[in-house]
Amino acid sequence: PRYGSIIWTDLTIPDAEKIRDFYVKVAGWTFTPVSMGSYADFQMNAPATGEAVAGICHSRGINAGLPPQWLMYISVEDINDCVQRCKELGGTILVEPRPMGSYGMFSVIKDPAGAVAALFCPEKTQAS
């Protein structure tokens, strides 16, 4: 992914099935279950192409504690460096860097104006 680009958007809420069905009816999205072990989150797909466009997730497991809002993910090269700069520039870390399965690391930040975003560093580029 190009660093600095928005690469994904998802929504994390307690009742993912209910909200999944809402967007199926409102936006025409289809969905693909994503196994999380004992439950499934959902990849939401564009109706015409089947292309993945967003995720709708349960607020449990790795997603516990995420804010109940559409959350955009920004691709970064070094998540630890970016989190440190966020703190230095007056931002707040809502979720410390942690693994996102085998995909890489993510962190959720709040900027000085109060807006929330996630930083994502793919596994193959994460600095040690």
N, C-alpha and C positions, 0 to 999 in steps of 0.2 A: 504493500500500500504506500501511497505517497504520504510522507510525513506532513503533518499539519492539516490533512484533509479530514472531513467528516466521513467516517466509514460505515457507521451503523447507527440505528436508532431503535430503542426498545422501551417498553413500558413494563414496569414491575408493580404488581398489585396483588392483594390477597386472593381475589377470585378471577384468575386468568381465563377460565372457560367462559364466564359470563361476558367479560370484556372482549374476548376473542370473537364471540358470536355477535356482539354489537358491531364490531368493525367488519365482519363478514357481511352483515346486512347493510351497513351504512356505506362502506367503501368498496364493497364487492370483492374484498380479498378472499383468497382461499388460504388454507393453512396446512402445515406439515408438523406433526408432533416431533418434539425434540426430547429424547429420553433424558431424564435427570435422575435416573435410578428408580425410586418408588413413585414418581409422578412424571408428567410431561409438561414442558413449556412449549411455546409455539412459534415457529417461523411463519410469518405472514407473507403471502405471495401475491404478486400482481395478477389480476384475473385473466388478462389476455396472454401473458407470456409465461406465467408461473415463476417469474424471477423473484427471489427473496427481496423484500423491501423493508421489513421491520421484524421485531420480535415482541411477543407478549409473554411475560414471565410471571410465575408465582413469586411472592415475596418470602421465599424460604431457601434453605440451602445456601449456595453461593450468592444468591440475590437477597438474602435477609438484610434488612437495614437500608436498602436502596430507597430513595424517595419515590412516592407514587406519582410520577410524572413521565412524560416522554423524555427520555435521556439520550442525548447525542454522544457518540464516541468519537474522539479525535485521535488519530494515529500519531504516536510520538516515537522517537528513536530510543530514548532512555527515560523510562518512567520515573526512576528514583531522582534523576536530575530535575525533571519537570516538576515533581512534587516539591522538591526543595525550593525551586524558584517560585512556585505558587505561594509557599509560606512566606518567603522573603518579600514578596510583592503585596502582601496583605490578604491573600486568599486563605481559605480554610480547607482542610482535608476532611471530607465527610466519611470516606472509606479509604483506609490506608492501602497501599499497593498490595494486591493479592492475586494469586493465580486464577485464570479463567480456563480451567481444564487444561488441555494441551495446546490451547491457542496462543497463550501469552499471559501477560499481566495487565490488570486494570486498576484504576483508582478513581474515586469520585471526588471532585473538587467543587468549591463554591468560590466564585470570584469576588472581588471587593464590592461589587454592586449587588451581590446576592444571587446571581444566576448560577445554576448548577450544570456541570458537564462531566463527562467521564473521559479519562485519558486511557488509551490502549496501546500497549507495546507488543507487537507480535513476538512469539517465542524465539524465532530464529535471529532476531536483532537485539534482544534484551542484553544490555550491558551487565557484566557480573560484578 
